[in-house]
Amino acid sequence: MKTKPIRKKTKKGNRLFLLLWLIFLLSCSSGEHLNLKIELPRKTPIPLDDFDEFIVTNFMIKGKSQDFDINKELTDFFSAELDQGLEKKISSEEISFEKEEVFQNQEFWQTLFPDRRGTLLFTGILEYTQETRKAIKTLQKRQFETPFPEESRIDSRKFYSLDLQIHIIEAQTGRSLYKRTFKESKTYNNPNQTSHFAFIDILQSVRDKLFRQLLGEEQVQQRYLIK
């Protein structure tokens, strides 16, 4: 008679079990209202263990050109972050595309690196805009000061917006494994704020959200026990 092998539980599974068991024990005991914070594992959208290499390509840039090489900054940023966050081989390649339709064309991606088994392509579409917003800001008068109204002044702020669509594609098959759109914006009181600095600053927010999902980082949730 054959017996089925018993699969070992993962560390995350054991941790989740212990947390649930603790909640059960606390719920059975007498006490006051309890507020617990527990960490639950996320399910990763891509089986990263099946791949050993990331190729970061240039992105399709939409809109007006900037006063810095936006593609170089983008590929350098994500190459460094992937290298730090993953134990994978990280490289970069420049490819040529003119229309957004290629991101739905599996054959296009398959022909780029047909022999790169176990490789993922990190690419996408980007639009980065900036504008200066001006408003009339009235200075408030202090009590008992002159009754004549104070003059208003113009307050200028720099507003930057990033629309970034990230695609992760299996190189050998051209199949899209992951797609997510990020819409981030930031306002700076400094009217001399450079677009280059703001771009890197906004990318930090994208990185945090992307890696939290891509790497399956644990998420903190609250649980309330009410007697």
C-alpha positions in Angstrom: 0.0 0.0 0.0 1.5 3.3 -1.1 1.4 6.3 1.2 1.4 9.8 0.0 4.5 11.9 1.0 3.9 14.6 3.6 4.9 18.0 2.3 6.8 20.2 4.6 5.1 23.5 5.6 6.9 26.7 4.7 8.1 29.1 7.3 5.4 31.6 6.2 2.8 28.9 6.5 3.9 28.0 10.0 4.0 31.6 11.0 0.4 32.2 9.8 -0.8 29.0 11.6 0.8 30.2 14.9 -0.8 33.6 14.5 -4.2 32.2 13.9 -3.8 29.8 16.8 -2.8 32.7 19.1 -5.9 34.6 18.0 -8.1 31.6 18.8 -6.6 31.1 22.2 -7.0 34.8 23.0 -10.6 34.7 21.8 -11.3 31.8 24.2 -9.9 33.7 27.3 -11.5 36.5 29.2 -10.1 39.9 28.8 -10.7 43.4 27.4 -10.8 44.5 23.8 -7.5 43.6 22.0 -6.1 45.1 18.8 -3.6 42.8 17.1 -1.3 43.5 14.2 -0.3 40.5 12.2 1.8 40.0 9.1 0.3 38.0 6.3 2.2 36.7 3.3 1.2 38.0 -0.1 0.9 35.7 -3.2 3.5 36.7 -5.8 2.1 37.3 -9.3 5.1 35.7 -11.0 6.9 32.4 -10.0 10.3 34.1 -9.7 12.0 30.9 -8.7 11.4 29.6 -12.3 13.6 32.4 -13.7 17.3 33.3 -13.2 17.7 36.5 -15.2 16.1 39.9 -15.7 16.7 42.0 -18.8 15.7 45.7 -18.3 15.0 47.3 -21.6 14.4 50.9 -22.6 10.8 52.1 -22.2 8.5 53.7 -24.8 8.5 57.4 -23.9 5.4 59.4 -24.7 4.9 63.2 -24.6 7.5 65.9 -24.6 11.2 65.3 -24.2 12.9 66.2 -20.9 16.1 68.0 -20.1 17.7 64.7 -19.0 18.0 61.2 -20.5 14.9 59.8 -19.0 15.3 56.3 -20.4 18.8 56.0 -19.0 17.7 57.1 -15.6 14.8 54.7 -15.7 16.8 51.6 -16.7 19.7 52.4 -14.3 17.2 52.9 -11.4 15.3 49.6 -11.9 18.5 47.6 -12.8 20.0 48.6 -9.5 16.8 48.0 -7.5 16.3 44.5 -9.1 19.9 43.6 -8.5 19.5 44.6 -4.8 16.1 43.0 -4.3 16.6 39.7 -6.2 19.3 37.1 -6.4 19.2 37.1 -10.2 21.4 38.1 -13.1 20.5 41.6 -14.1 21.4 43.1 -17.5 20.1 45.8 -19.8 19.3 45.9 -23.5 18.1 48.6 -25.9 15.3 47.7 -28.2 13.3 49.6 -30.8 9.5 49.9 -30.9 7.3 52.6 -32.2 3.7 51.7 -31.4 2.0 50.7 -28.2 0.5 47.7 -29.9 3.8 45.8 -29.6 3.0 45.2 -25.9 0.2 43.0 -27.0 2.2 41.3 -29.7 3.6 38.1 -28.3 5.5 37.3 -31.4 7.4 40.6 -31.3 8.9 39.9 -27.9 9.6 36.2 -28.7 11.8 37.1 -31.6 14.0 39.5 -29.6 15.6 36.9 -27.3 14.4 33.4 -28.5 17.2 31.5 -26.8 17.1 33.2 -23.4 15.3 30.5 -21.4 14.6 31.4 -17.9 14.7 35.1 -18.7 12.2 37.9 -18.0 12.0 41.2 -19.8 11.3 44.3 -17.7 9.9 47.1 -20.0 6.9 49.4 -20.4 5.5 52.7 -21.4 6.1 56.1 -19.7 4.8 59.6 -19.8 6.3 62.3 -17.6 4.9 65.8 -17.4 5.6 68.9 -15.4 3.9 72.3 -15.0 4.2 75.4 -12.8 1.0 76.2 -10.9 0.5 79.8 -9.7 -2.0 81.0 -7.2 -2.7 84.3 -5.4 -1.9 83.9 -1.8 -3.4 86.5 0.5 -1.3 87.3 3.6 -3.3 87.4 6.7 -3.3 90.5 8.9 -2.5 90.4 12.6 -5.0 91.8 15.1 -4.7 95.5 15.8 -2.5 96.1 12.8 -3.2 98.7 10.1 -6.7 98.6 8.7 -5.4 98.8 5.2 -5.5 95.5 3.4 -2.1 93.9 2.7 -1.0 93.2 -0.8 -1.4 89.7 -2.2 1.5 87.8 -3.8 1.8 85.1 -6.3 2.7 81.6 -5.0 4.4 79.3 -7.5 4.7 75.6 -7.2 6.1 72.8 -9.4 3.8 69.9 -10.2 5.2 66.6 -11.7 3.1 63.7 -12.9 4.3 60.2 -13.9 2.2 57.7 -15.8 4.2 54.5 -15.9 3.0 51.2 -17.3 5.3 48.3 -16.4 5.3 45.0 -18.3 7.2 41.8 -17.4 7.4 39.4 -20.3 8.8 35.9 -20.6 11.6 36.2 -23.2 11.5 32.8 -24.7 7.7 32.7 -25.3 6.9 36.4 -25.5 4.1 35.9 -23.0 3.1 38.7 -20.7 3.3 37.6 -17.1 2.7 40.9 -15.3 1.3 44.3 -16.1 0.6 47.2 -13.8 0.0 50.9 -14.3 1.3 53.5 -11.8 0.0 57.1 -11.7 2.1 59.1 -9.3 2.4 62.9 -8.8 4.2 65.3 -6.5 4.1 69.0 -5.8 7.1 71.0 -4.7 7.0 74.4 -3.1 10.4 75.2 -4.5 9.8 76.9 -7.9 13.4 76.0 -8.9 12.9 72.3 -8.3 14.4 70.3 -11.2 12.5 67.7 -13.2 15.4 65.3 -12.8 15.3 65.3 -9.0 11.5 65.0 -9.0 11.6 62.0 -11.4 13.9 60.0 -9.2 11.8 61.0 -6.1 8.6 59.8 -7.7 10.3 56.5 -8.8 10.9 55.7 -5.1 7.1 55.5 -4.6 6.7 53.3 -7.7 9.5 51.0 -6.5 7.9 50.5 -3.0 4.5 49.6 -4.5 6.0 47.4 -7.2 8.3 45.4 -5.0 5.8 44.9 -2.3 3.6 43.0 -4.8 6.3 41.5 -7.0 8.3 40.0 -4.1 5.3 39.0 -2.1 6.4 41.0 0.9 4.3 40.5 4.0 1.4 42.9 4.6 0.4 44.1 8.1 -3.3 43.7 8.9 -5.2 44.5 12.1 -7.4 42.1 13.9 -9.8 43.1 16.7 -10.9 40.7 19.5 -14.0 41.9 21.2 -15.4 40.3 24.3 
